[in-house]
Amino acid sequence: MTDRDPAVAAAVRGELRLLDPEVRASPELVGALLHPEFHEFGASGRHWDRVSIIAALAGATDREAAPIVASGMKGVRLAPDVVHLTFETEHNGSRAHRSSLWRHTSGGWLLYFHQATPFAP
């Protein structure tokens, strides 16, 4: 991991913000972290675009559920304006391998692509 790379550090900060329940509950805060062309293949198998994920997070009713816990986060800069992160999450007994691509834009580092693959412990 190139953890001393400021680009990787910025992507990690953004990723951790997206796991924060207060951020997830705010369409404005989530939207500020997502690239205009964002898309995701979720752990459910569903394909999400920027509009649909913002709406789903804003409408979530499990705000009192256990927090999403991330572990093993690693990052590498793939290009001057692209960082790849990999990590695992655990939430309410469900675990997933995760992969994110962050792109640098005039507005800063934004999440461009995310994929979650469920796995059993």
Summary of the structure (lengths in Angstrom):
residues: 121
radius of gyration: 13.7
end to end distance: 24.0
largest distance: 40.0
contacts: 332
relative contact order: 0.22
helix: 26%
strand: 46%
